[in-house]
Amino acid sequence: MSQAPQANNVLYAQAGGVTAVINASAAAVIETVQQYPQIFGKSYAAINGIKGVLEEELIDLSDIDNTVLEQLKYQPGAAFHACRFDLDPLEHNPAQYERVLAVFKQYQIGYFFYNGGNGSMVTAQKVSDYCRAHGHEVICIGVAKTIDNDLALSHCSPGFGSAAKYLATSFIEATLDIRSMHETSTKFFVMEAMGRNVGWLTMAAGLVKKVIPDAPLLLLPAERPFRREAFLQRVSELVEQQGYCVCMVSEGLQDEHGNYVNITAVEHTIEQDYTQLGGVGEVIAKIAADHLDCKTHCAIPDYLQRSASHCVSETDWLMAYGAGKAAVLAAINGEHGTLPVVIKTSDEPFAWDYQSVDLQEVANLELRVPDQFISADGMDITDAGLDYLLPLIQGERQPPFVNGLPAITPIHSQRVDPVLPTFIAVK
């Protein structure tokens, strides 16, 4: 527990890869803060996450229009521009921390809500610890999100259910396409899912079994090494039995020696290198084509799987909104340095609540697909895996449509006039 800070203004920011429901969390934070005027002062949002804090790019949310709030609830992307920007270690770049403190003091920020995944939680903790160590009390609470579903200690991650629903839907539709054309055209189809070193989104394709029980399916999750000969043998068996094969592969698939099957690029920064994954689907399609001597196709949904507002899961939306609300309530209860995560409370009916865990604890862990969700050969999903996934994709929550198109025009917000000296955040 922590005492309420002297400063009572609120800062909210978004970080990391977006989800189709991240703005539902933003709306929840804003609306819940508004319900407690006796506790909170003005509310701000940073543009581009912690980078926006450093560069004093802020929006005053105190008088946000209700129409905008409602639009936030179904808007894809990050309305306040998420960032891939981490603070350097304090000993390497103290100027960054001094600048954050200066901004927090200038705007009397006493509550900081950072909406992100594992890495973002590290940043949130760094900010809070430094400010507190230098006499400016800040209550820092994480707001959970990630399509990767790799937040440990949580039953699932807000954002995952909608991405899983979109991928499963697209995979089912593509399977029916291949099923109808394979006799004279494509016999092997592969789709590539995001997730870096975890295969949760890859496993979502297994939901095809709920619609097409006999689908000739291959799953290649990141949790299992790619064994070329075993893969080719299984592809041959499925094509021989049914004339075609459909496959989902993790972007972070590794070979038996621990090397990524494909890397798109490596980004060099001052502190570290970032590996950009992707393209493994094309590699797998080529391997299958050479082996089968047939036509193959590959689909890489890429950003589509995390921005598909037309295919949002109602369950996932409720989780995302609830995560934002839970973060504000945690702050009101005097918590600091915590992240409310999803805890399943019932199977029938499926129900959940939120439980706070330490930011530092969750930041250093990664939730991988458990063995009981993956078949013995490592290339299929078990009934237990399907039972886990199915509740997370239930219900639909689409945006309104105008003239046949989703009404998701960009949200424009007026930025506050900076008052501090200019600061350029260098990655």
C-alpha positions as a LaTeX table, in Angstrom:
\begin{tabular}{lrrr}
\hline
Residue & $x$ (\AA) & $y$ (\AA) & $z$ (\AA) \\
\hline
Met1 & 0.00 & 0.00 & 0.00 \\
Ser2 & 1.11 & 3.56 & $-0.66$ \\
Gln3 & 0.03 & 6.95 & 0.59 \\
Ala4 & $-1.79$ & 9.22 & $-1.84$ \\
Pro5 & 0.69 & 11.50 & $-3.59$ \\
Gln6 & 0.56 & 15.27 & $-3.01$ \\
Ala7 & 0.14 & 15.88 & $-6.75$ \\
Asn8 & $-3.14$ & 14.43 & $-8.02$ \\
Asn9 & $-3.07$ & 14.89 & $-11.80$ \\
Val10 & $-3.24$ & 11.80 & $-14.01$ \\
Leu11 & $-1.10$ & 10.75 & $-16.96$ \\
Tyr12 & $-2.10$ & 7.88 & $-19.24$ \\
Ala13 & 0.05 & 6.50 & $-22.06$ \\
Gln14 & 0.06 & 3.59 & $-24.52$ \\
Ala15 & 3.11 & 1.50 & $-25.37$ \\
Gly16 & 4.21 & $-1.41$ & $-27.52$ \\
Gly17 & 2.25 & $-3.12$ & $-30.27$ \\
Val18 & $-1.41$ & $-2.14$ & $-30.35$ \\
Thr19 & $-4.49$ & $-4.33$ & $-30.03$ \\
Ala20 & $-7.97$ & $-3.96$ & $-31.45$ \\
Val21 & $-9.23$ & $-3.11$ & $-27.94$ \\
Ile22 & $-6.45$ & $-1.02$ & $-26.41$ \\
Asn23 & $-8.56$ & 2.12 & $-26.71$ \\
Ala24 & $-11.33$ & 0.46 & $-24.72$ \\
Ser25 & $-8.82$ & 0.38 & $-21.85$ \\
Ala26 & $-8.06$ & 4.06 & $-22.46$ \\
Ala27 & $-11.75$ & 4.92 & $-22.31$ \\
Ala28 & $-12.10$ & 2.95 & $-19.09$ \\
Val29 & $-9.20$ & 4.81 & $-17.46$ \\
Ile30 & $-10.62$ & 8.19 & $-18.47$ \\
Glu31 & $-14.20$ & 7.39 & $-17.43$ \\
Thr32 & $-13.22$ & 5.83 & $-14.11$ \\
Val33 & $-10.96$ & 8.77 & $-13.22$ \\
Gln34 & $-13.87$ & 11.14 & $-13.99$ \\
Gln35 & $-15.99$ & 9.31 & $-11.42$ \\
Tyr36 & $-13.61$ & 10.30 & $-8.60$ \\
Pro37 & $-13.09$ & 14.09 & $-8.81$ \\
Gln38 & $-12.37$ & 14.17 & $-5.09$ \\
Ile39 & $-9.23$ & 12.07 & $-5.70$ \\
Phe40 & $-7.97$ & 12.98 & $-9.16$ \\
Gly41 & $-7.19$ & 16.33 & $-10.73$ \\
Lys42 & $-6.58$ & 17.01 & $-14.41$ \\
Ser43 & $-6.03$ & 14.10 & $-16.79$ \\
Tyr44 & $-3.43$ & 14.02 & $-19.53$ \\
Ala45 & $-2.43$ & 11.52 & $-22.21$ \\
Ala46 & 1.08 & 11.32 & $-23.60$ \\
Ile47 & 1.50 & 11.01 & $-27.35$ \\
Asn48 & 3.88 & 8.14 & $-28.25$ \\
Gly49 & 4.10 & 6.68 & $-24.76$ \\
Ile50 & 7.16 & 7.47 & $-22.70$ \\
Lys51 & 8.72 & 9.20 & $-25.71$ \\
Gly52 & 5.88 & 11.70 & $-25.57$ \\
Val53 & 6.55 & 12.25 & $-21.88$ \\
Leu54 & 10.19 & 13.03 & $-22.63$ \\
Glu55 & 9.27 & 15.40 & $-25.45$ \\
Glu56 & 6.36 & 17.00 & $-23.56$ \\
Glu57 & 3.80 & 15.96 & $-26.16$ \\
Leu58 & 0.69 & 15.83 & $-24.03$ \\
Ile59 & $-3.06$ & 16.08 & $-24.47$ \\
Asp60 & $-5.37$ & 17.53 & $-21.83$ \\
Leu61 & $-8.15$ & 14.99 & $-21.32$ \\
Ser62 & $-10.01$ & 16.87 & $-18.62$ \\
Asp63 & $-12.81$ & 18.02 & $-20.90$ \\
Ile64 & $-12.80$ & 15.19 & $-23.41$ \\
Asp65 & $-16.01$ & 15.06 & $-25.43$ \\
Asn66 & $-18.39$ & 12.16 & $-24.73$ \\
Thr67 & $-18.59$ & 11.50 & $-28.46$ \\
Val68 & $-14.83$ & 10.97 & $-28.55$ \\
Leu69 & $-15.02$ & 8.72 & $-25.51$ \\
Glu70 & $-17.60$ & 6.56 & $-27.22$ \\
Gln71 & $-15.51$ & 6.41 & $-30.39$ \\
Leu72 & $-12.51$ & 5.29 & $-28.33$ \\
Lys73 & $-14.44$ & 2.19 & $-27.32$ \\
Tyr74 & $-14.39$ & 0.73 & $-30.82$ \\
Gln75 & $-11.43$ & 2.52 & $-32.40$ \\
Pro76 & $-8.51$ & 0.29 & $-33.58$ \\
Gly77 & $-4.89$ & 1.37 & $-33.37$ \\
Ala78 & $-3.63$ & 3.45 & $-30.46$ \\
Ala79 & $-5.57$ & 6.70 & $-30.27$ \\
Phe80 & $-2.71$ & 8.32 & $-28.36$ \\
His81 & 0.02 & 6.69 & $-30.48$ \\
Ala82 & 1.81 & 3.79 & $-28.81$ \\
Cys83 & 5.59 & 3.65 & $-28.98$ \\
Arg84 & 8.43 & 1.18 & $-29.20$ \\
Phe85 & 10.77 & 3.18 & $-27.04$ \\
Asp86 & 12.42 & 2.09 & $-23.81$ \\
Leu87 & 14.30 & 4.20 & $-21.33$ \\
Asp88 & 18.02 & 3.56 & $-21.25$ \\
Pro89 & 19.57 & 2.26 & $-18.02$ \\
Leu90 & 19.80 & 5.10 & $-15.53$ \\
Glu91 & 23.59 & 4.95 & $-15.37$ \\
His92 & 23.83 & 5.29 & $-19.17$ \\
Asn93 & 21.39 & 8.13 & $-19.64$ \\
Pro94 & 20.40 & 9.99 & $-16.47$ \\
Ala95 & 19.17 & 12.92 & $-18.60$ \\
Gln96 & 16.14 & 10.88 & $-19.65$ \\
Tyr97 & 15.09 & 10.31 & $-16.06$ \\
Glu98 & 15.73 & 13.92 & $-15.09$ \\
Arg99 & 13.50 & 14.98 & $-17.96$ \\
Val100 & 10.65 & 12.66 & $-16.96$ \\
Leu101 & 10.83 & 14.03 & $-13.44$ \\
Ala102 & 10.76 & 17.60 & $-14.76$ \\
Val103 & 7.66 & 16.87 & $-16.84$ \\
Phe104 & 5.89 & 15.13 & $-13.97$ \\
Lys105 & 6.63 & 18.07 & $-11.67$ \\
Gln106 & 5.56 & 20.64 & $-14.24$ \\
Tyr107 & 2.20 & 18.94 & $-14.77$ \\
Gln108 & 1.82 & 17.77 & $-11.16$ \\
Ile109 & 1.47 & 14.14 & $-12.17$ \\
Gly110 & 0.70 & 11.97 & $-9.17$ \\
Tyr111 & $-0.81$ & 8.99 & $-11.03$ \\
Phe112 & 0.77 & 7.28 & $-14.02$ \\
Phe113 & $-1.11$ & 4.56 & $-15.93$ \\
Tyr114 & 0.98 & 2.78 & $-18.57$ \\
Asn115 & $-0.96$ & 0.58 & $-21.00$ \\
Gly116 & 1.37 & $-2.07$ & $-22.39$ \\
Gly117 & 2.95 & $-5.49$ & $-22.23$ \\
Asn118 & 5.88 & $-6.99$ & $-20.34$ \\
Gly119 & 8.55 & $-4.57$ & $-21.54$ \\
Ser120 & 6.35 & $-1.54$ & $-20.90$ \\
Met121 & 5.96 & $-2.60$ & $-17.29$ \\
Val122 & 9.73 & $-2.28$ & $-16.84$ \\
Thr123 & 9.58 & 1.29 & $-18.15$ \\
Ala124 & 6.68 & 2.16 & $-15.88$ \\
Gln125 & 8.54 & 0.88 & $-12.85$ \\
Lys126 & 11.73 & 2.78 & $-13.77$ \\
Val127 & 9.79 & 6.03 & $-14.08$ \\
Ser128 & 8.04 & 5.63 & $-10.79$ \\
Asp129 & 11.11 & 4.55 & $-8.83$ \\
Tyr130 & 13.18 & 7.48 & $-10.06$ \\
Cys131 & 10.51 & 10.08 & $-9.36$ \\
Arg132 & 9.92 & 8.74 & $-5.88$ \\
Ala133 & 13.63 & 8.60 & $-5.14$ \\
His134 & 13.85 & 12.30 & $-6.02$ \\
Gly135 & 11.01 & 13.54 & $-3.86$ \\
His136 & 8.07 & 13.40 & $-6.29$ \\
Glu137 & 5.63 & 10.71 & $-5.20$ \\
Val138 & 3.96 & 8.98 & $-8.15$ \\
Ile139 & 1.56 & 6.07 & $-8.00$ \\
Cys140 & 2.29 & 3.89 & $-11.02$ \\
Ile141 & $-0.13$ & 1.21 & $-12.22$ \\
Gly142 & 0.13 & $-0.91$ & $-15.35$ \\
Val143 & $-2.79$ & $-1.52$ & $-17.69$ \\
Ala144 & $-2.49$ & $-4.96$ & $-19.27$ \\
Lys145 & $-2.57$ & $-5.53$ & $-23.03$ \\
Thr146 & $-0.90$ & $-7.65$ & $-25.70$ \\
Ile147 & $-2.09$ & $-9.78$ & $-28.59$ \\
Asp148 & 0.78 & $-12.19$ & $-27.91$ \\
Asn149 & $-0.90$ & $-13.47$ & $-24.72$ \\
Asp150 & 2.49 & $-13.73$ & $-23.03$ \\
Leu151 & 1.68 & $-11.83$ & $-19.82$ \\
Ala152 & 2.55 & $-14.27$ & $-17.06$ \\
Leu153 & 0.39 & $-14.75$ & $-13.96$ \\
Ser154 & $-2.67$ & $-13.76$ & $-16.02$ \\
His155 & $-5.25$ & $-16.21$ & $-17.36$ \\
Cys156 & $-5.00$ & $-14.34$ & $-20.66$ \\
Ser157 & $-4.04$ & $-10.91$ & $-21.95$ \\
Pro158 & $-6.59$ & $-8.28$ & $-22.99$ \\
Gly159 & $-6.20$ & $-7.95$ & $-26.76$ \\
Phe160 & $-5.43$ & $-11.61$ & $-27.39$ \\
Gly161 & $-9.01$ & $-12.81$ & $-27.71$ \\
Ser162 & $-9.80$ & $-10.44$ & $-30.57$ \\
Ala163 & $-6.61$ & $-11.25$ & $-32.46$ \\
Ala164 & $-7.31$ & $-14.96$ & $-31.99$ \\
Lys165 & $-10.88$ & $-14.49$ & $-33.22$ \\
Tyr166 & $-9.69$ & $-12.66$ & $-36.35$ \\
Leu167 & $-7.02$ & $-15.25$ & $-37.16$ \\
Ala168 & $-9.35$ & $-18.19$ & $-36.54$ \\
Thr169 & $-12.04$ & $-16.60$ & $-38.69$ \\
Ser170 & $-9.64$ & $-15.85$ & $-41.54$ \\
Phe171 & $-8.09$ & $-19.30$ & $-41.30$ \\
Ile172 & $-11.48$ & $-21.01$ & $-41.47$ \\
Glu173 & $-12.43$ & $-18.96$ & $-44.52$ \\
Ala174 & $-9.11$ & $-19.69$ & $-46.24$ \\
Thr175 & $-9.46$ & $-23.40$ & $-45.46$ \\
Leu176 & $-12.79$ & $-23.48$ & $-47.26$ \\
Asp177 & $-11.17$ & $-21.66$ & $-50.18$ \\
Ile178 & $-8.34$ & $-24.21$ & $-50.45$ \\
Arg179 & $-10.78$ & $-27.08$ & $-49.92$ \\
Ser180 & $-12.76$ & $-25.88$ & $-52.96$ \\
Met181 & $-9.73$ & $-25.38$ & $-55.24$ \\
His182 & $-7.13$ & $-27.96$ & $-54.30$ \\
Glu183 & $-7.93$ & $-30.48$ & $-57.03$ \\
Thr184 & $-6.70$ & $-28.12$ & $-59.76$ \\
Ser185 & $-4.78$ & $-25.47$ & $-57.83$ \\
Thr186 & $-3.14$ & $-24.83$ & $-54.44$ \\
Lys187 & $-2.58$ & $-27.88$ & $-52.23$ \\
Phe188 & $-0.71$ & $-26.27$ & $-49.34$ \\
Phe189 & $-1.65$ & $-23.02$ & $-47.62$ \\
Val190 & 0.20 & $-21.44$ & $-44.70$ \\
Met191 & $-0.62$ & $-18.41$ & $-42.60$ \\
Glu192 & 1.91 & $-16.69$ & $-40.33$ \\
Ala193 & 0.98 & $-15.40$ & $-36.88$ \\
Met194 & 2.65 & $-12.80$ & $-34.68$ \\
Gly195 & 3.81 & $-13.58$ & $-31.16$ \\
Arg196 & 7.60 & $-13.55$ & $-31.22$ \\
Asn197 & 8.67 & $-16.40$ & $-28.94$ \\
Val198 & 5.20 & $-17.65$ & $-28.00$ \\
Gly199 & 2.72 & $-19.52$ & $-30.17$ \\
Trp200 & $-0.65$ & $-18.56$ & $-28.71$ \\
Leu201 & $-1.89$ & $-16.92$ & $-31.91$ \\
Thr202 & $-0.66$ & $-19.86$ & $-33.94$ \\
Met203 & $-2.70$ & $-22.21$ & $-31.77$ \\
Ala204 & $-5.80$ & $-20.07$ & $-32.43$ \\
Ala205 & $-5.93$ & $-21.53$ & $-35.95$ \\
Gly206 & $-6.79$ & $-24.83$ & $-34.28$ \\
Leu207 & $-10.29$ & $-23.44$ & $-33.76$ \\
Val208 & $-10.91$ & $-24.43$ & $-37.38$ \\
Lys209 & $-11.72$ & $-27.86$ & $-35.90$ \\
Lys210 & $-14.88$ & $-26.41$ & $-34.38$ \\
Val211 & $-16.17$ & $-25.62$ & $-37.88$ \\
Ile212 & $-14.34$ & $-28.13$ & $-40.10$ \\
Pro213 & $-13.56$ & $-31.09$ & $-37.80$ \\
Asp214 & $-11.64$ & $-33.02$ & $-40.45$ \\
Ala215 & $-9.50$ & $-30.10$ & $-41.65$ \\
Pro216 & $-6.01$ & $-31.38$ & $-42.65$ \\
Leu217 & $-4.28$ & $-29.10$ & $-40.16$ \\
Leu218 & $-0.67$ & $-28.42$ & $-39.20$ \\
Leu219 & 0.32 & $-26.02$ & $-36.43$ \\
Leu220 & 3.92 & $-24.91$ & $-35.93$ \\
Pro221 & 4.05 & $-22.99$ & $-32.62$ \\
Ala222 & 7.16 & $-21.21$ & $-31.40$ \\
Glu223 & 7.28 & $-23.54$ & $-28.37$ \\
Arg224 & 8.41 & $-26.46$ & $-30.53$ \\
Pro225 & 11.53 & $-26.65$ & $-32.75$ \\
Phe226 & 10.93 & $-26.99$ & $-36.46$ \\
Arg227 & 11.88 & $-30.52$ & $-37.53$ \\
Arg228 & 11.94 & $-30.43$ & $-41.30$ \\
Glu229 & 11.65 & $-34.16$ & $-41.98$ \\
Ala230 & 8.79 & $-34.67$ & $-39.52$ \\
Phe231 & 7.00 & $-31.68$ & $-41.00$ \\
Leu232 & 7.38 & $-32.95$ & $-44.57$ \\
Gln233 & 6.23 & $-36.42$ & $-43.61$ \\
Arg234 & 3.08 & $-35.03$ & $-41.99$ \\
Val235 & 2.39 & $-32.71$ & $-44.95$ \\
Ser236 & 2.68 & $-35.67$ & $-47.32$ \\
Glu237 & 0.31 & $-37.75$ & $-45.20$ \\
Leu238 & $-2.35$ & $-35.04$ & $-45.08$ \\
Val239 & $-2.15$ & $-34.25$ & $-48.79$ \\
Glu240 & $-2.34$ & $-37.94$ & $-49.62$ \\
Gln241 & $-5.37$ & $-38.41$ & $-47.35$ \\
Gln242 & $-7.36$ & $-35.28$ & $-48.22$ \\
Gly243 & $-5.65$ & $-33.69$ & $-51.19$ \\
Tyr244 & $-4.54$ & $-30.53$ & $-49.39$ \\
Cys245 & $-3.08$ & $-29.19$ & $-46.16$ \\
Val246 & $-3.53$ & $-25.94$ & $-44.20$ \\
Cys247 & $-0.90$ & $-24.68$ & $-41.78$ \\
Met248 & $-0.36$ & $-21.89$ & $-39.25$ \\
Val249 & 3.18 & $-20.97$ & $-38.22$ \\
Ser250 & 4.64 & $-18.71$ & $-35.53$ \\
Glu251 & 6.82 & $-15.84$ & $-36.71$ \\
Gly252 & 9.31 & $-16.86$ & $-34.01$ \\
Leu253 & 9.67 & $-20.48$ & $-35.12$ \\
Gln254 & 13.17 & $-21.81$ & $-34.45$ \\
Asp255 & 15.06 & $-24.78$ & $-35.80$ \\
Glu256 & 16.49 & $-27.60$ & $-33.70$ \\
His257 & 19.60 & $-25.52$ & $-32.98$ \\
Gly258 & 17.66 & $-22.57$ & $-31.58$ \\
Asn259 & 18.03 & $-20.34$ & $-34.64$ \\
Tyr260 & 15.08 & $-18.40$ & $-36.03$ \\
Val261 & 13.88 & $-19.96$ & $-39.27$ \\
Asn262 & 13.68 & $-16.46$ & $-40.73$ \\
Ile263 & 14.62 & $-12.92$ & $-39.66$ \\
Thr264 & 13.36 & $-9.87$ & $-41.54$ \\
Ala265 & 15.80 & $-7.30$ & $-40.15$ \\
Val266 & 17.90 & $-6.30$ & $-37.18$ \\
Glu267 & 17.51 & $-2.77$ & $-35.84$ \\
His268 & 20.61 & $-1.39$ & $-34.16$ \\
Thr269 & 20.21 & 1.08 & $-31.30$ \\
Ile270 & 22.62 & 2.58 & $-28.81$ \\
Glu271 & 21.72 & 0.10 & $-26.08$ \\
Gln272 & 20.81 & $-3.08$ & $-27.93$ \\
Asp273 & 19.76 & $-4.73$ & $-31.18$ \\
Tyr274 & 16.12 & $-5.54$ & $-31.93$ \\
Thr275 & 15.34 & $-8.55$ & $-34.13$ \\
Gln276 & 12.40 & $-8.03$ & $-36.45$ \\
Leu277 & 10.75 & $-11.35$ & $-37.15$ \\
Gly278 & 8.54 & $-12.27$ & $-40.08$ \\
Gly279 & 8.64 & $-14.08$ & $-43.39$ \\
Val280 & 8.81 & $-17.59$ & $-41.97$ \\
Gly281 & 5.52 & $-18.38$ & $-43.70$ \\
Glu282 & 7.14 & $-17.86$ & $-47.09$ \\
Val283 & 9.99 & $-20.16$ & $-46.07$ \\
Ile284 & 7.59 & $-22.90$ & $-44.99$ \\
Ala285 & 5.57 & $-22.51$ & $-48.21$ \\
Lys286 & 8.74 & $-22.89$ & $-50.29$ \\
Ile287 & 9.81 & $-26.01$ & $-48.37$ \\
Ala288 & 6.40 & $-27.56$ & $-48.93$ \\
Ala289 & 6.32 & $-26.56$ & $-52.61$ \\
Asp290 & 9.71 & $-28.11$ & $-53.29$ \\
His291 & 8.74 & $-31.31$ & $-51.53$ \\
Leu292 & 5.28 & $-31.73$ & $-52.99$ \\
Asp293 & 6.08 & $-30.23$ & $-56.40$ \\
Cys294 & 2.82 & $-28.32$ & $-56.28$ \\
Lys295 & 1.39 & $-24.83$ & $-55.97$ \\
Thr296 & 1.45 & $-23.33$ & $-52.48$ \\
His297 & 0.28 & $-20.04$ & $-50.99$ \\
Cys298 & 1.25 & $-17.99$ & $-47.95$ \\
Ala299 & $-0.69$ & $-15.27$ & $-46.12$ \\
Ile300 & 0.96 & $-12.94$ & $-43.63$ \\
Pro301 & $-1.77$ & $-11.03$ & $-41.73$ \\
Asp302 & 0.85 & $-8.92$ & $-39.93$ \\
Tyr303 & $-0.83$ & $-5.76$ & $-38.55$ \\
Leu304 & $-4.28$ & $-6.96$ & $-39.67$ \\
Gln305 & $-4.47$ & $-9.41$ & $-36.77$ \\
Arg306 & $-4.01$ & $-6.71$ & $-34.16$ \\
Ser307 & $-6.18$ & $-3.98$ & $-35.71$ \\
Ala308 & $-9.30$ & $-5.84$ & $-36.88$ \\
Ser309 & $-11.99$ & $-3.79$ & $-35.13$ \\
His310 & $-14.66$ & $-5.46$ & $-37.26$ \\
Cys311 & $-13.87$ & $-8.83$ & $-35.63$ \\
Val312 & $-13.51$ & $-7.89$ & $-31.95$ \\
Ser313 & $-14.48$ & $-10.45$ & $-29.35$ \\
Glu314 & $-17.07$ & $-9.15$ & $-26.90$ \\
Thr315 & $-15.35$ & $-11.10$ & $-24.12$ \\
Asp316 & $-11.99$ & $-9.55$ & $-25.00$ \\
Trp317 & $-13.50$ & $-6.06$ & $-25.15$ \\
Leu318 & $-14.99$ & $-6.46$ & $-21.69$ \\
Met319 & $-11.61$ & $-7.67$ & $-20.40$ \\
Ala320 & $-9.81$ & $-4.68$ & $-21.91$ \\
Tyr321 & $-12.29$ & $-2.17$ & $-20.52$ \\
Gly322 & $-12.17$ & $-3.94$ & $-17.17$ \\
Ala323 & $-8.36$ & $-3.79$ & $-17.14$ \\
Gly324 & $-8.44$ & 0.00 & $-17.44$ \\
Lys325 & $-11.05$ & 0.32 & $-14.72$ \\
Ala326 & $-9.16$ & $-2.09$ & $-12.44$ \\
Ala327 & $-5.98$ & $-0.03$ & $-12.82$ \\
Val328 & $-7.68$ & 3.14 & $-11.61$ \\
Leu329 & $-9.35$ & 1.34 & $-8.73$ \\
Ala330 & $-5.98$ & $-0.12$ & $-7.74$ \\
Ala331 & $-4.57$ & 3.41 & $-7.53$ \\
Ile332 & $-7.53$ & 4.55 & $-5.45$ \\
Asn333 & $-6.89$ & 1.65 & $-3.09$ \\
Gly334 & $-3.36$ & 2.93 & $-2.54$ \\
Glu335 & $-1.53$ & 0.35 & $-4.65$ \\
His336 & 1.72 & 1.27 & $-6.37$ \\
Gly337 & 3.93 & $-0.61$ & $-8.81$ \\
Thr338 & 1.27 & $-3.16$ & $-9.64$ \\
Leu339 & $-0.53$ & $-4.57$ & $-12.68$ \\
Pro340 & $-4.09$ & $-5.91$ & $-12.45$ \\
Val341 & $-4.16$ & $-9.23$ & $-14.36$ \\
Val342 & $-7.06$ & $-11.44$ & $-15.43$ \\
Ile343 & $-7.98$ & $-14.25$ & $-13.03$ \\
Lys344 & $-10.53$ & $-16.83$ & $-14.17$ \\
Thr345 & $-13.21$ & $-17.30$ & $-11.50$ \\
Ser346 & $-15.57$ & $-19.72$ & $-13.26$ \\
Asp347 & $-15.63$ & $-22.14$ & $-16.19$ \\
Glu348 & $-19.42$ & $-22.38$ & $-16.59$ \\
Pro349 & $-20.31$ & $-19.65$ & $-17.21$ \\
Phe350 & $-16.89$ & $-18.28$ & $-18.10$ \\
Ala351 & $-16.12$ & $-15.44$ & $-15.70$ \\
Trp352 & $-13.11$ & $-13.50$ & $-14.50$ \\
Asp353 & $-11.89$ & $-10.83$ & $-12.13$ \\
Tyr354 & $-8.66$ & $-8.85$ & $-11.69$ \\
Gln355 & $-5.83$ & $-9.40$ & $-9.25$ \\
Ser356 & $-2.86$ & $-7.10$ & $-8.81$ \\
Val357 & 0.66 & $-8.47$ & $-9.21$ \\
Asp358 & 4.00 & $-6.74$ & $-8.85$ \\
Leu359 & 5.14 & $-4.94$ & $-12.01$ \\
Gln360 & 8.70 & $-6.18$ & $-11.70$ \\
Glu361 & 7.56 & $-9.75$ & $-11.17$ \\
Val362 & 5.42 & $-9.92$ & $-14.30$ \\
Ala363 & 7.95 & $-8.02$ & $-16.41$ \\
Asn364 & 10.54 & $-10.74$ & $-16.02$ \\
Leu365 & 8.25 & $-13.63$ & $-16.95$ \\
Glu366 & 6.79 & $-14.92$ & $-20.21$ \\
Leu367 & 3.65 & $-17.03$ & $-20.55$ \\
Arg368 & 4.23 & $-19.74$ & $-23.16$ \\
Val369 & 1.74 & $-22.24$ & $-24.54$ \\
Pro370 & 1.74 & $-25.12$ & $-22.02$ \\
Asp371 & 2.56 & $-28.66$ & $-23.07$ \\
Gln372 & $-0.98$ & $-29.89$ & $-22.44$ \\
Phe373 & $-2.28$ & $-27.58$ & $-25.20$ \\
Ile374 & 0.10 & $-28.99$ & $-27.85$ \\
Ser375 & $-0.15$ & $-32.49$ & $-29.34$ \\
Ala376 & 2.61 & $-35.04$ & $-28.75$ \\
Asp377 & 4.06 & $-34.51$ & $-32.24$ \\
Gly378 & 4.17 & $-30.74$ & $-31.66$ \\
Met379 & 2.08 & $-29.95$ & $-34.74$ \\
Asp380 & $-1.52$ & $-29.82$ & $-33.52$ \\
Ile381 & $-3.73$ & $-28.56$ & $-30.72$ \\
Thr382 & $-5.31$ & $-30.66$ & $-27.98$ \\
Asp383 & $-8.87$ & $-30.53$ & $-26.68$ \\
Ala384 & $-7.53$ & $-28.73$ & $-23.59$ \\
Gly385 & $-6.09$ & $-26.03$ & $-25.86$ \\
Leu386 & $-9.42$ & $-25.61$ & $-27.65$ \\
Asp387 & $-11.25$ & $-25.42$ & $-24.32$ \\
Tyr388 & $-8.92$ & $-22.61$ & $-23.25$ \\
Leu389 & $-9.33$ & $-20.59$ & $-26.47$ \\
Leu390 & $-13.05$ & $-20.89$ & $-27.11$ \\
Pro391 & $-14.36$ & $-18.69$ & $-24.24$ \\
Leu392 & $-11.98$ & $-15.87$ & $-25.18$ \\
Ile393 & $-13.46$ & $-15.35$ & $-28.66$ \\
Gln394 & $-17.14$ & $-15.29$ & $-27.69$ \\
Gly395 & $-19.42$ & $-12.47$ & $-28.80$ \\
Glu396 & $-19.03$ & $-9.69$ & $-31.33$ \\
Arg397 & $-18.51$ & $-5.99$ & $-30.81$ \\
Gln398 & $-18.23$ & $-4.21$ & $-34.14$ \\
Pro399 & $-17.84$ & $-0.50$ & $-34.78$ \\
Pro400 & $-20.76$ & 1.30 & $-36.41$ \\
Phe401 & $-20.71$ & 1.27 & $-40.20$ \\
Val402 & $-21.45$ & 4.30 & $-42.38$ \\
Asn403 & $-21.84$ & 4.03 & $-46.15$ \\
Gly404 & $-20.72$ & 0.43 & $-45.94$ \\
Leu405 & $-17.46$ & 1.24 & $-44.15$ \\
Pro406 & $-16.49$ & 1.25 & $-40.45$ \\
Ala407 & $-16.78$ & 4.68 & $-38.83$ \\
Ile408 & $-13.23$ & 4.70 & $-37.47$ \\
Thr409 & $-11.83$ & 8.01 & $-38.71$ \\
Pro410 & $-8.72$ & 9.17 & $-36.81$ \\
Ile411 & $-9.27$ & 10.89 & $-33.49$ \\
His412 & $-7.63$ & 14.31 & $-33.43$ \\
Ser413 & $-6.73$ & 15.90 & $-30.11$ \\
Gln414 & $-5.32$ & 19.31 & $-29.27$ \\
Arg415 & $-1.88$ & 19.11 & $-27.69$ \\
Val416 & $-0.92$ & 21.32 & $-24.78$ \\
Asp417 & 1.56 & 24.08 & $-25.47$ \\
Pro418 & 4.97 & 22.96 & $-24.16$ \\
Val419 & 6.51 & 25.07 & $-21.42$ \\
Leu420 & 9.77 & 23.22 & $-20.75$ \\
Pro421 & 12.94 & 23.44 & $-22.86$ \\
Thr422 & 12.90 & 21.24 & $-25.96$ \\
Phe423 & 14.08 & 17.66 & $-25.43$ \\
Ile424 & 14.71 & 15.18 & $-28.25$ \\
Ala425 & 14.33 & 11.53 & $-27.28$ \\
Val426 & 16.97 & 9.45 & $-29.11$ \\
Lys427 & 16.50 & 5.70 & $-29.43$ \\
\hline
\end{tabular}
